[in-house]
Amino acid sequence: MNNIDNKRTASRMMRVTTALLCCIPGLGLADQAAAHVKNLPGAAAPSGMKAAAPALEHYTHDLLLGDVWQRPGLSPRDRSIVTLTVLIARDQSTELPFYLRRALDNGVKPSEISEIITHLAFYAGWANATAATNAAATVFAERGIAADQLPAAKVRHLPLDKQSEEKRAAMVEENFGKVAPGVVKYTTDALFRDLWLRPGLAPRDRSIVTVSALVAGGQVAQISFHLNRAMDSGLTEKEAGEMLTQLAFYAGWPNVFSAMAVFKEVFAQRPPAVSAR
């Protein structure tokens, strides 16, 4: 067996092992973390993360998976949505199968994963979304998830907030209609009057995906509009702040520090949240 065959065999074994470990009841988070760092693609013992970067293995095991993911400010499901968004938006496919499995285990539905990928085609680029479909198809096959569990191409839309949408469309037309009429047309027709109205992903979650992609891509100019939209759809200030904590580890500190000023401004300009009675 040559080196290529060895690598292919090791890769298949890694995928099966990780899938089985993530499905064993009672296997703790630390054990899953240990399994993950020992079974990254290309990391057959005795080489791998520990051999190349012992400190990285420590931070992955103890800090990232063992601490950050357990913080109470954001649900594991929402953390999975944020993390999948970053990996897809930045075309980081090596880690994607592990986090797709984790997302399913954390309550993200297959239909929601399908919609996240579709949404990110528009907000992170078509090729990045296309690449993610390969990893998702593999994981769905492992879990016995069939096509009839995924959203159809044509669906009945959620209700449109006509007043808000007409205001947005008019503003974009006034500012950019003569600059790029095609972009303006598809922003209205394809994005806000089609994609954003698909029911397979709740408006709050769709906004979480969008904001996470903007932070991951360093697109701070677009964050304010979409963060406000997310909070209008039910995202709390505490959850938004905790999104930044998650994003710091997966999108990098510089992108998050650039975004924090925008988050701070949005928080300051919004009316105080009404306490529940």
N, C-alpha and C positions, 0 to 999 in steps of 0.2 A: 504493500500500500504506500503510495507516494505522499508527499507533504500536503498536496492539495486535498487528497482523499481524507487524510488525517484531520485536516482543518474542518472539512465538511462534516465528518462524523462527529467531531467535538462540538461543532455548532448545533447539530441536530440534538445531541445529548443534552447540551445546555438548555435548549428550548423546552425539551420534554421535562427535564429535571425541575426547571423553574416553574413550569406550569403545574406540575404535581405538588411541589412544595407550597405554592400559593393556594392550593385547594385543600390542604390537609387541615381539618378542624383542630384548633388548639395550638397550631404552630404560631408562636409569638412573633411580634414585629421584629425583635432583634434577630430571631432565627431566620426570618425571611430576608432581612438585611444581609446577614452573613452569607446566606445562599446566593443572594444577588451579587455581592462583590466577588465571590469566588467563581461565579459562572458567567462573567461578562464574556462576549464573543472574543475569541483569540486569547482567552486567559485560562489555558489548561495548566494544571499544576505541573511543576512548581512555579511557573511563570504567572503573570497576571498582575492585578492591581497591587497586591501585597509586595510582590517582588520588584515592581517598578516604582511604586509610590506608597510606602507603608502609612505615611501620614494621611494620604487621601483615603485609604481604606478605613482608617480610624475615623476620619471626619464623616465618611459616608455611613459607616455602621452606627456610630454613637451619636453624632450630631444631627445629620440630615434625616436619616430614616428613624433613628431612635429618639429624637427630640423634636425637631421642627415639625415633623408629620403628626406629632401627638399634641401640638399646641391647641388649646380649646377655642381660639378666636375664629376659626374657619373649619367647617366640617371636613372630614376626610374626602367626601364626595366632591366638594368644591375645590379642595386642594388637588384632586386628580384632574379636574377640568382645567385648572390653571396650568398644571404641569404638562398635560397632554398638549395644550395650546402652544406652550413654549417649544416643546420638542418638534411639533409639526411645523410651526412657523419658522424655525431655524434649521429645518431639515436634519435633525439629529436622530437618525433612524436607529442607531445602535441601541439606545436605551428604550426605544419606543415599545417593543413587545412587552418588556417587564412592566412598564407603566400602563399599558393597555389592560393587562391582566389585573393589575392593582386597581385600576379604575372600575372594572367590572365588579371586582370584589367589594369595592367601596360604594356600590350602588348606582354607578353611572350606567344607564341602559345602553344596549347595543345601538338602538335607534338614535340615542343622543350622541354617541360617538360618531355615528355616520353623519349626523347633522353638523357636528363640530368640524369634521374634515371638510365637508362641503362649504361651510361658512368661511373657513380659512383659505379656501381657494381664492376668494375675493379679497381677503384682508392680509394674506401673507404670500400670495402668488400661487398660480395654478400648479406649477411643477412640485412645490412643497406638499400640496394637498394630494396630488397624484401619487407621490412617493409614499405617503402615509397609508394609502389604500392597500398597498402590498402587505405591510405589517398587520394592519387591521384584519385583512382577509385571512391571514395565517392564524391569528389569535381567535377569530370568530370560528374558524374550522375546528380548532382545538376544543372549543367550548360547545360545539354543536349548534352554533347560531346560524340559522338559515336566512335566506333572502327575504322570506315573508315576515321576518321580525324587524326589517329595516324600512325606513320611510320610502314611499313611492316617489317617483320623479314629480308627478303632478299630485298636489294635495289641495284640500280646501283651506284657504287662508284664514288666519286669525283676523278679527275685526281691525280695520284701519282707523287710527285716530286722524280723521281728515283735517281738522284744524291745525294740529301740530305738523302734520306732513306737508300740508300746503304752505305753511310758513317756512319750513325747512327748504322745500323745493324752490320757493320764490327767492330766498336768500342766496341759494347756490346759483340759480339762474342769473340773478342780478350781478353777482361777483364774477362768475366764470363762464357764463353762457357764450360769450364771444371768444373766449380763450380756447376752450375744448368742448364744443357742443356735444360730441360723442360721449365724453366722460359724464357730462351733466345728464344726458339722456339715460345712460345705463345706471347712474347713481339712483335715479328715480325709479326707472322701470324694473331693473334687475335686482337692485339692492333693497330699497326701502318699500317698494310695493310688491315685492315677491319674496326674496330671501328672508328678510326680517319678519315676514308674516307666516313663515312655515311653522306649523305647530309642533314639530318634533323636538324642538328645543325651546324651553320657556324663555320669554323675553329677558328675564333677569340673567339666566345662564348664557344666553346669546351675547349679552352685554359683557359678562365676565370674560368670555372668550375674546371679544373684541378688544377690551381694555388690556388684557394680558398680552395679546399679540402686539398691540401698540407699544407697550412697555418693553417687551422683548426686542422689538425692532428699533427702539430709540425714537419712535415717532411721537414726541411729546406734544406737538402742535394739535394733534387730533384727540388727545386724551380727555380734555375738559368736556367736550360735547358728549362723548361716550360714557364717561364716568358719571356725569349727571343723569344720563339716560339709564344707566345701571341702578343708580340710587332711586330714581323715580320708579323703577320696577321692583324695588324691595331690597336691594343691597344696602346693608347698614354701613355706617362709617367705620365701625370696628372691623367688620368683615373686609371692607376695602383696604384698611390699613394692614390687616393680616395677609391679604393678597400680596402686598408689597414684600412682606417677610418671605413668603413662599417664592416670589419672583426673584428675590435677591440671590437665592441659591441656584435657580435654574436659568435665569437670564443675565445674572451678573450684577455686582454692586453698582458699577457706573450707570447702567441703564435705570436702576431703581432710584439712585440718588437724583438723577435727572428728572424722574417722574414725581418724586416726592414733593417738589415745590408746586407742581400742578395739583396734586391731590390736596395739599394743604390749602391752596387757594379755593378749590372747589368746596372743601369742607367749610371754610370760613364764610363763603357766600351763600350757602344753603341755609334755610331756616332751621332752627333747633328742632331736633326730633321730638315728637310728642311722646311722653312717657305713657306706657300702658297702665291703665287703672285696674 
